[in-house]
Amino acid sequence: MSKYRKCALCDFKVTLHRHHIVPLSEGGANCEENAILLCPNHHALATADDKETIQKIRRIKTGKKIGTKKILAMQKVNQIMIEGTSKN
């Protein structure tokens, strides 16, 4: 999460929502890699699957335009790495 506590899309700072990029109901992880801070307006757009807002969020989190399957794959790799280090 941003240490500056502002909306990732418009810099709004008063009220923020934690948005899951891949929803938990679709297999998304409840982790920092799958979350982004958004103002109420951008959170509503993202929740309503506004394509432009979703693509902006994915670019911010990954540095490039990627799809849901790629994000899920990245989360799975991260989880495997975390589980592997916790066993040591």
ChimeraX attribute file (.defattr): number of C-alpha atoms within 10 A of each C-alpha:
attribute: neighborCount
match mode: 1-to-1
recipient: residues
	/A:1	14
	/A:2	10
	/A:3	5
	/A:4	9
	/A:5	15
	/A:6	20
	/A:7	23
	/A:8	21
	/A:9	16
	/A:10	11
	/A:11	13
	/A:12	17
	/A:13	14
	/A:14	10
	/A:15	12
	/A:16	19
	/A:17	17
	/A:18	16
	/A:19	19
	/A:20	20
	/A:21	22
	/A:22	18
	/A:23	15
	/A:24	11
	/A:25	7
	/A:26	9
	/A:27	10
	/A:28	19
	/A:29	20
	/A:30	14
	/A:31	12
	/A:32	12
	/A:33	17
	/A:34	22
	/A:35	20
	/A:36	24
	/A:37	24
	/A:38	26
	/A:39	21
	/A:40	16
	/A:41	14
	/A:42	23
	/A:43	23
	/A:44	15
	/A:45	15
	/A:46	21
	/A:47	15
	/A:48	11
	/A:49	12
	/A:50	13
	/A:51	11
	/A:52	10
	/A:53	18
	/A:54	20
	/A:55	17
	/A:56	16
	/A:57	24
	/A:58	19
	/A:59	13
	/A:60	14
	/A:61	19
	/A:62	11
	/A:63	10
	/A:64	12
	/A:65	13
	/A:66	13
	/A:67	12
	/A:68	14
	/A:69	10
	/A:70	10
	/A:71	19
	/A:72	18
	/A:73	11
	/A:74	13
	/A:75	19
	/A:76	14
	/A:77	11
	/A:78	13
	/A:79	14
	/A:80	11
	/A:81	11
	/A:82	11
	/A:83	11
	/A:84	10
	/A:85	9
	/A:86	8
	/A:87	6
	/A:88	5
